[in-house]
Amino acid sequence: MSKILTGLIAAVAIFLLFRIIVSKRNKPEEPVTYVCDECGEKDCVCRREDEAPKQ
């Protein structure tokens, strides 16, 4: 009885470790979000006038 219980506990532990490893591997990467230092907006064209692109 003790060997069966030990084997069952080991099997559950291995199953849980396998599930954790697989779930981390298949997790999609979070998209990177950039925020402007000047105005706090995510989509802006804030820049200093002396750093404006030359045309």
GIPEBEL-V150466 format. One record per residue. N is the residue number from 1. OMEGA is omega in whole degrees, 0 to 359 (none if undefined). BURIAL is I if it has 24 or more other C-alpha atoms within 12 Angstrom, else O. Layout:
BEGIN
N_OMEGA_BURIAL, N_OMEGA_BURIAL
END
This chain:
BEGIN
1_181_O, 2_180_O, 3_179_O, 4_179_O, 5_178_O, 6_178_O, 7_179_O, 8_178_O, 9_179_O, 10_180_O, 11_178_O, 12_180_O, 13_179_O, 14_179_O, 15_180_O, 16_177_O, 17_178_O, 18_180_O, 19_179_O, 20_181_O, 21_181_O, 22_182_O, 23_178_O, 24_182_O, 25_184_O, 26_182_O, 27_179_O, 28_181_O, 29_178_O, 30_177_O, 31_180_O, 32_180_O, 33_177_O, 34_179_O, 35_180_O, 36_178_O, 37_185_O, 38_187_O, 39_179_O, 40_179_O, 41_179_O, 42_179_O, 43_180_O, 44_179_O, 45_180_O, 46_175_O, 47_177_O, 48_182_O, 49_181_O, 50_176_O, 51_181_O, 52_179_O, 53_180_O, 54_183_O, 55_none_O
END
